[in-house]
Amino acid sequence: MAGDELQALVRRRLWELARSTDEAARRSRWVIPAETLALMARSGGRSFISEGLAGVLARALDVPENRVRRAAGLPAVPDQRESITTRPDLRLIHGGAERSGPSAP
């Protein structure tokens, strides 16, 4: 159910970011009050938002707007970042001789 997904998203993102509802409200530029975010994250409650608040809530939770819209059961909006391709390009650089302390086997 869309309300349950939105509630789970709000609760999970606040936990993942170690962010209080006051901090999330500040990131939303106080459009969504801390009390409302607390109610949205509370177990057993229902969470519904309008299309106009999806972007604001996404900013407060540091997620793409379409992720909030999907969780709330709202239609998706065009996202220019969708066409960006990424791949895991992590390289580990070992300092070998520059490493201080006991050497690794």
C-alpha positions in Angstrom: 0.0 0.0 0.0 1.3 3.4 -1.0 0.9 5.0 2.5 2.9 2.2 4.1 5.7 2.5 1.6 5.9 6.3 2.2 6.0 5.8 5.9 8.7 3.2 5.6 10.7 5.4 3.3 10.6 8.4 5.7 11.5 6.2 8.7 14.3 4.4 6.9 15.9 7.5 5.5 15.8 9.4 8.8 17.5 6.4 10.4 20.1 5.9 7.5 21.0 9.6 7.6 21.0 9.8 11.4 18.9 12.8 10.9 16.3 14.2 13.4 12.9 15.3 12.2 14.0 18.9 13.1 17.0 18.6 10.7 14.8 17.1 8.0 12.3 19.9 8.4 15.2 22.5 8.1 16.3 20.8 4.9 12.8 21.2 3.6 13.1 24.9 4.4 10.4 24.4 7.0 7.7 23.6 4.4 7.1 20.3 6.2 7.2 20.8 9.9 9.1 18.4 12.2 5.9 17.3 13.8 4.5 16.3 10.5 7.7 14.3 9.6 7.4 12.6 13.0 3.8 11.6 12.3 4.8 10.4 8.8 7.5 8.1 10.3 5.4 6.8 13.2 4.5 3.1 13.2 0.8 2.4 12.7 0.0 5.8 11.2 -0.9 6.7 7.7 1.1 9.0 5.5 -0.2 10.8 2.4 1.3 13.8 0.6 0.2 15.9 -2.3 2.1 16.2 -5.6 3.4 19.6 -4.6 5.1 18.3 -1.4 6.9 15.3 -3.1 9.9 17.4 -4.1 10.1 19.1 -0.8 10.0 15.7 1.1 12.6 14.3 -1.3 15.0 17.2 -0.5 14.4 16.6 3.3 15.2 12.9 2.8 18.1 13.3 0.3 16.4 11.0 -2.3 15.2 11.6 -5.9 11.7 13.0 -6.2 10.5 10.0 -8.2 11.4 7.7 -5.3 9.1 9.7 -3.0 6.4 9.8 -5.7 6.6 6.0 -6.2 6.3 5.4 -2.5 3.4 7.8 -2.2 1.6 6.3 -5.3 1.9 9.5 -7.3 2.8 9.7 -11.0 6.5 10.0 -11.9 7.9 13.3 -13.3 10.6 13.5 -16.0 14.1 13.4 -14.5 17.0 14.6 -16.5 19.4 12.6 -14.4 17.8 9.3 -15.6 19.9 9.3 -18.7 23.2 9.5 -16.8 25.1 6.2 -17.0 27.3 5.3 -14.1 29.4 2.3 -13.4 31.5 1.3 -10.4 34.9 2.8 -11.0 36.5 2.5 -7.7 40.2 1.9 -7.6 42.1 1.0 -4.6 45.5 2.6 -4.4 48.0 0.8 -2.2 50.9 2.8 -0.8 53.3 -0.1 -0.6 56.6 1.5 0.4 54.9 4.7 1.7 52.9 2.7 4.2 54.2 3.2 7.8 54.0 0.6 10.5 54.3 -3.2 10.1 54.1 -4.4 6.6 51.2 -6.5 5.4 51.8 -10.1 4.4 
